[in-house]
């Protein structure tokens, strides 16, 4: 007998993308800012050759190195 095809895609019971590894690949984070602040962040990220998320992570890393993460 032919083996029955097992689907894991969308629209099937229990379907969806299966996680690769222990941590999921991406997540979403919201930042509240004005439209002009958003444009500034995007432009500065582009000028640095980074994605917006990469730019924000680099900025956080910089502040942690400088000891500016005071509570």
N, C-alpha and C positions, 0 to 999 in steps of 0.2 A: 504494500500500500504506500501511496505517496504521503510524505509528511505534511501535515496541515500547516499553512503559513501563519506565523504569529506576528500580529501587528503591534507596534508600540507607538504609532503616530497619533496625532490628534484625532478626536472623534471616536476613539475606541475606549472601551472600559479600561480604566487604569492607564490610559495613553498619555502621551506627552513626552517631552525630552527627558531622558534619564540623566541624573547628575553624574558627572565624571569626577571622581575623587570624593573627598569628604566635604569640601567646601564648594558651594555653588559658584559658578563662573562669575556672575555679575549680580549686582543689586542696584536699587534705585534710591537716590537721596535727593530731597528737595531743599533748595535754598531760596529764601525769601529775599528779594531785592527789587530795586526799581529797574525799569527797562534800560535806563542809561548805565546803571551798574552792571547789568547783564552784558550789554554791548561792550563795556570796558573790559570785563573779564574775558570775554570771547576774543577780543582784539589782542589783549596782552598774551593770551595763550597762543594765539596764531603767530604773533611776533616771536615767541620763544620756540616755535616749532613743536608745540605740545597740544594734546587734546585738552579740553576744558578740565576733565577729571584729572589728567596728568599734571596740569598746571596747579590745580588746587592741592593735590597731594604733595607737589614740590614745595608749595608755599607753607603747608603744615609742617613738612619736614624741616624747612628753613627756620621756622619759628621755634620748633622743638630744639634744634641745635643751638640757637641763640639764647635759650633759657627764657623765652617769652611766654611760656605756657603756665604762668602763675595763676593760681586760683583766686 
